[in-house]
């Protein structure tokens, strides 16, 4: 998909906005990034270490390179995140929208789950959300505007065998969202979750075909969603028309 093409000269709704997205170069994060770019935003995209995906993203966006700022950052690492924000503040003076999208799975039944499998998932999915939100909020407060959108999962309330670590991290994101929304509501900052169900990305890679078929049967619409389905919801919550929506979870799951 070419997400650099102009949109016929109309004013895009995010022109002048600075959007920070973790996990921005692949899958759902890439679809979210490209949607914001289509709508005129400047995107700061974080990636953990896949240089090939980052280079491909840069090649696709060369025509609008002045609005694309990709940075390598491990969102689990407190020092790396702390080192990131002074540069962002010096360059942009603000962050309007934060999308906490970075996430991993390390599936195993609990009796066989290693400490590292537990900790890596919690650190990436939940601690990463905490660190980026904590440091982004001051840049939103100074601008008197902010949108924080956390990408969670229906697993947070459904639970799947072999995903106790993942479910715990995603349920934690929901609770985090509801608490933080109350803290910053008077500051014109909203905090919400978007909860994608089964989305056709590399996140499903490695699952046996028979398991994927079973998952598809669980979805009332009988299909997996697309990354663009999720991006549409994120753009809505990030926009001006969602100014009175905070502390909520918007499920994009085909009725799961």
Secondary structure, DSSP 4 states (H G I P E B T S, - for coil): ----S--TTPPPTTTT-EEEEES-SSHHHHHHHHHHHHTT-EEEEEESS-HHHHHHHHHHTGGGGGGEEEEE--TT-HHHHHHHHHHHHHHHS---EEEE---------GGG--HHHHHHHHIIIIIHHHHHHHHHHHHHHTTT-EEEEEEEETHHHH--TT-HHHHHHHHHHHHHHHHHHHHHGGGTEEEEEEEE-SBSSGGGTTS-HHHHHHHHHHSTTSS-B-HHHHHHHHHHHHSGGGTT--S-EEEESTT-
